[in-house]
Amino acid sequence: MSDANDLVEQDGDGVSVAVHVQPQAGRTAIVGRHGDALKVRVAAPPVDDRANEAAVALIAEMFDVPPTGVRVVSGDRSRVKRLHVDGIELETAVELVDRALEQAAEPPGPRRRRQRD
């Protein structure tokens, strides 16, 4: 069974994804799961819709759709949101979310030491 089956569901002409957004993070990235949601960190602050816009852009990049193909359908002022992605089939969406979760779980690469002269 896929790790993403409970995070993504068919929704009309696309899919909806449960997302937990952590604003004002050091970097913007998908970092794993948070309960029944995909956890994303965004560098943008939760002011003037900037965190929502950053989350939409990140999800659009993950699904390889333009940002206009993703919209917040619930949780506009909450950390827990439901985003709709246009034109994506459920199977494809689950595969992409699984891949993002796998990448988030990978440990960071080895640190390179600076050589001293």
Secondary structure, 3 states (H helix, E strand, C coil): CCCCCCCEEEECCEEEEEEEEECCCCCCEEEEEECCEEEEECCCCCCCCHHHHHHHHHHHHHHCCCHHHEEEEECCCCCEEEEEEECCCHHHHHHHHHHHHHHHHCCCCCCCCCCCC
